Amino acid sequence: MSKVLEQATAHFRNRISGEMRSIKVPEWGDAEIFYKEANTLQEESRLLELAQKGKTVEALVETLITKARNKDGSKMFKMADKITFMNEVDPTVLIRVCGDMNANNDELEFVEKN
């Protein structure tokens, strides 16, 4: 492995294993959703693909499902929860939560604009 690639993977390992942030969601029984700012390229690819196809709502829901964690780091939701989120959850709250999760994600904003 080249030195540059080693440094690139070390940088990403640090981002992915870094400290989790959290969001309080009072509308959901005062839930606290933990998340990490970084996603794998595979996860980002799926979200970008949905957004580029005009499936913004699905991309938002999958963002939440992909990023949301319990305090111990385990996934909070399953992909099977997608239908429930899309049909039975207040979209205003969902949009706010996903917006907060992506607030510092400049890379995603840059790609979406291009």
C-alpha positions as CSV (number, residue, x, y, z in Angstrom):
1,M,0.0,0.0,0.0
2,S,1.4,3.4,-0.9
3,K,2.2,5.9,1.8
4,V,-0.5,8.3,0.6
5,L,-3.2,5.6,0.6
6,E,-2.1,4.5,4.1
7,Q,-2.5,8.1,5.3
8,A,-5.9,8.4,3.5
9,T,-7.2,5.2,5.2
10,A,-5.8,6.3,8.6
11,H,-7.6,9.7,8.2
12,F,-10.9,8.0,7.4
13,R,-10.5,5.5,10.3
14,N,-10.1,8.5,12.6
15,R,-13.2,10.2,11.3
16,I,-15.4,7.0,11.4
17,S,-14.2,5.9,14.8
18,G,-14.3,9.4,16.3
19,E,-16.6,10.8,18.9
20,M,-20.3,10.6,18.2
21,R,-22.6,13.6,18.3
22,S,-26.2,13.6,19.3
23,I,-29.5,15.2,18.6
24,K,-32.4,15.5,21.0
25,V,-35.8,14.9,19.4
26,P,-38.5,16.0,21.8
27,E,-41.3,15.1,19.4
28,W,-40.2,11.5,19.6
29,G,-40.5,11.1,23.3
30,D,-37.3,13.1,24.0
31,A,-35.3,10.6,22.1
32,E,-31.6,11.1,21.7
33,I,-30.1,10.1,18.4
34,F,-26.4,9.6,18.2
35,Y,-24.5,9.7,15.0
36,K,-21.1,10.1,13.4
37,E,-20.5,12.8,10.7
38,A,-18.7,10.4,8.3
39,N,-20.3,7.7,6.2
40,T,-18.5,5.2,4.0
41,L,-18.3,5.9,0.3
42,Q,-20.7,3.1,-0.3
43,E,-23.3,4.6,2.0
44,E,-22.8,8.1,0.5
45,S,-23.1,6.6,-3.0
46,R,-26.6,5.1,-2.2
47,L,-27.8,8.4,-0.7
48,L,-26.5,10.5,-3.7
49,E,-28.0,8.0,-6.2
50,L,-31.4,8.5,-4.6
51,A,-31.0,12.3,-4.5
52,Q,-29.9,12.5,-8.1
53,K,-33.0,10.4,-9.2
54,G,-35.1,13.1,-7.5
55,K,-36.0,10.7,-4.6
56,T,-35.2,13.3,-2.0
57,V,-37.6,11.9,0.6
58,E,-36.1,8.4,0.3
59,A,-32.6,9.9,0.6
60,L,-33.6,11.7,3.8
61,V,-35.1,8.6,5.3
62,E,-32.1,6.5,4.4
63,T,-29.8,9.2,5.8
64,L,-31.5,8.8,9.1
65,I,-31.5,5.0,9.0
66,T,-27.9,4.9,8.0
67,K,-26.6,7.4,10.5
68,A,-28.8,7.1,13.6
69,R,-27.2,5.1,16.4
70,N,-27.9,4.2,20.0
71,K,-25.5,5.5,22.7
72,D,-23.5,2.2,22.4
73,G,-23.0,2.8,18.7
74,S,-25.4,0.1,17.5
75,K,-27.8,1.0,14.7
76,M,-31.0,2.6,15.9
77,F,-33.1,1.7,12.9
78,K,-33.3,-1.0,10.2
79,M,-33.9,-0.5,6.5
80,A,-37.2,-2.3,7.0
81,D,-38.3,0.8,9.0
82,K,-38.1,2.9,5.8
83,I,-41.8,2.5,4.9
84,T,-43.0,3.5,8.3
85,F,-40.8,6.6,8.3
86,M,-42.1,7.6,4.8
87,N,-45.7,7.1,5.7
88,E,-46.2,7.6,9.4
89,V,-43.6,10.1,10.7
90,D,-43.9,13.9,10.7
91,P,-41.8,15.0,7.7
92,T,-41.0,18.3,9.4
93,V,-39.3,16.6,12.3
94,L,-37.5,14.1,10.0
95,I,-36.2,16.9,7.8
96,R,-34.9,18.8,10.8
97,V,-33.2,15.8,12.3
98,C,-31.5,14.9,9.0
99,G,-30.5,18.5,8.5
100,D,-28.9,18.6,11.9
101,M,-27.0,15.4,11.1
102,N,-25.7,16.8,7.8
103,A,-25.0,20.3,9.0
104,N,-21.3,19.8,9.0
105,N,-21.2,17.5,6.0
106,D,-19.6,19.9,3.5
107,E,-18.5,17.1,1.2
108,L,-22.1,15.9,0.6
109,E,-23.2,19.5,-0.1
110,F,-20.4,20.0,-2.6
111,V,-21.2,16.8,-4.5
112,E,-24.9,17.5,-4.6
113,K,-24.3,20.9,-6.1
114,N,-22.2,19.5,-9.0
